[in-house]
Amino acid sequence: MISPVMPVYRRSPLAFERGEGVYLYDDKGEEYLDFVAGIAVSAFGHAHPHLVNALKAQSEKLWHTSNLFRIPGQEVLAQKLVDASFADTVFFTNSGAESIECAVKMARRYHHGEGNPDRYRIITFRQAFHGRTMTGISATNQEKLRDGFGPLPDWFDVVPFGDLDAVEEALCSESAAFMVEPVQGEGGVSAAPQGFLQALREIADAKDMLLIFDEIQCGMGRTGKFFAHEHDGVLPDIVASAKGIGGGFPLGACLANERAAKHMTAGAHGSTYGGNPLAMAVGNAAMDILLADGFLDRVAAMGEKLEAMLKELITEFPQAFEEVRGRGLMRGLKLNFPVADMVAVCRDQKLLTAPAAGDVLRLLPPLIIEETHIAQAKEKLRAAAKAMMTQHQLG
């Protein structure tokens, strides 16, 4: 008999009752060091007082009105996002998948409005993860996401990540945009090769295409910059954002420059819940923290210390670990054994991590971590590595 909760997740047996800062506590009172942060969502840890107070205050006033009316919190948050980024305008969503949908629709609408409705194809990249809508799974080559859902929309040309020759071969008269993660998350925590994003920008400019960055996981301070593309000095036309933007509250945003959004007029897109007063209250509070003086510099510094710690582990356990990937506090540790085994053993050590493709262990701690937390994670990873070495007879 099927479960009342649809059985589409491979859940661990843990159930958490509360959280505080970088720690979670299960229903037995056991403490876990959280280095997954709800898959890069709980960017400011658990029960952050500024976020809690913002949510409490708004919950006592107004939850929902719909977008039939002005929502002042949207106006405030949109201005903060515009001031902090490349963007001129913002559409608020409830999730990353909705932000991707908005980005794709905007690219299509742009070319239609410019008199080129036949330009609808978008070049994307292998091992990408753009959500689980029909659009999102069509935009990747990952069969585990696509299996059983065909025929899928034929709007995307998927090429190897970082391969400019393949990009050039994929270009055609119907090409409308590129969509790429500056740092792939689910796909293995791989940053775009140096110069790759700049080359896409140059091609897009030459071909009147749009450049879409999926920063759902790597954005909102995760890499030590407000958006990850800032490391490469490249300006996109559209950015899909979510996860950390709400600090744990369901919230997403699709940011765009004026050129990309010029044809997004009244009726072109919409959302019943998107940008509701509760989400805006928490989103504005999250931005207060993220944009505070020195916060991103501190994230970058902690990212360097996390990278150094992981490199020390590779030196200590060369048979078990191969390389460190990613940027800032979005890190991957390439393993020489199944990543699912390592996630489970880390959990036994009261350290929460996440898997990524290619047997990469994903580490996505809250952006508020301190050196003491990195030191704790190191000891837990050392113990997990020793257990894995024994289990897989390495060394």
Buried (B, 14 or more C-beta within 10 A) or exposed (E): EEEEEEEEEEEEEEEBEEBEBBBBBBEEEEEBBBBBBBBBBBBBBBEBEBBBEBBEEBEEEEEEEEBEEEBEBBEBBBEBBBEBBBBBBBBBBBBBBBBBBBBBBBBBBBBBBEEBEEBBBBBBBBBBBBBBBEBBBBBBBBEEBBEEEEEEEEBBBBBEBBBBEBBEEBBEEBBBBBBBBBBBBBBBBBBBEEEBBEBBBEBBEEBBBBBBBBBBBBBBBBBBBBBBBBBBEBBBBBBBBBBBBBBBBBBBBBBBBEEBBBBBEEEBBEBEBBBBBBBBBBBBBBBBBBBEEEBBEBBBBBBEBBBEBBBEBBEBBEBBBBEBBBBBBBBBBBBBBEBEBBBBBBBEBBBBBBBBBBBBBBBBBBBBBEEEBBEBBBEBBBBBBBBBBEEBEBE
